[in-house]
């Protein structure tokens, strides 16, 4: 399996981060009430794409895990890629929301005490849902997915064994949830989507669908039906039908990334290098954009208010000035750290070359 770059993944990742940031814009804007109505659906779509693409790209780039040393090297690379920028973002959150006391917008005030900060520093917020920093649950969840991934691949020889191993490894976490009320519920939802991404790459699902257009159209039709029914249930259902809503939501989350990928693949003009370049840049910056978007938008909102820029003009400034600057800032941070990170893993691996 060659590790050639898959352009469609960059486009999906771009849509994912755009959906996520837009779903949080109702924290900062006051004249676009529509975001308050659709933010949960934007979050649902964006997070589904994020975790699916993460699983798909993970297997595409890291499918050869045959020894314990391969597992070790995988962990080492993930640690260097994730933690330093994540720690930087946590410090920025503390400075912006605890020291400077900048208004976080239409959301609960931040309460980053020492224990909360420590739990997040080590990435254990996925185990302790009572400790909360807005949007940082995602990092704990994806870290646990990455921790389990090489173990799943190491002990699996085919698609069926990947699925069985993934289910087997999640049992202890389900016990923690049921018996100790630990673990965030979101982990179980998005872990399944992550594994779905892994399996989709393993079985070359997209190639199969691309060669069978009728199957693709049927999947798109089913996704539309599930989305329509789910949206209506969210509006009218009572607590008695939460199971139906849950099943429909998860079915949609599994189908939506597949249909999105096939739709993007069908747009031939997106293969043009001049068109794909902005998508690739935003996809490249997406992790930093996610980490820093809350403190950045809150700070920008504070600056606009201090300049007596409020109302509709402030909202437009956040959208059409703030969001492009946020993407540029995310790209700059990612590029700068990548240049530093490029030299660290090689040195560390040399010192641990005896690990088997």
BELRA-V872219 format. One line per field, one symbol per residue. ss: DSSP state (H for helix, E for strand, - for the rest). phi: phi as a letter, one per 40 degrees, with the letter a starting at -180 (. if undefined). Layout:
ss=???
phi=???
This chain:
ss=------HHHHHHHHHHHHHHHHH-HHH------HHHHHHHHHHHHHHHHHHHHHHHHHHHH------HHHHHHHHHHHHHHHHHHHHHHHHHHHHHHHH--------------HHHHHHHH---------------HHHHHHHHHHHHHHHHHH----HHHHHHHHHHHHHHHHHHHHHH----HHHHHHHHHHHHHHHHHH--HHHHHH--HHHHHHHHHHHHHHHHHHHHHHHH--HHHHHHHHHHHHHHHHHHHHHHHHHHHH-HHHH-HHHHHHHHHHHHHHHHHHHHHHHHHHHHHHHHHH----HHHHHHHHHHHHHHHHHHHHHHHHHHHHHHHHHHHHHHHHH-----
phi=.ccccbccccccccccccdccccccccbbbbbcccccbcccccdcccccdcccccccccccbccbbbccccdccdccccccccdcccdcccccccccbccfcccgcacccbccccdccdcdcgccccbcccbbdgccdccccccccccdccccccbbaccccccccccccddcccdcccbfcgccddccccccdcccdcccccfdccccccbcccccccccccccccccccccccbcbccbccccccccccccccdccccccccccccccccdcccdccccccccdccdccbcccccccccccccccgcbgcccccccccbccccdccccccccccccccccccdccccccbcccb
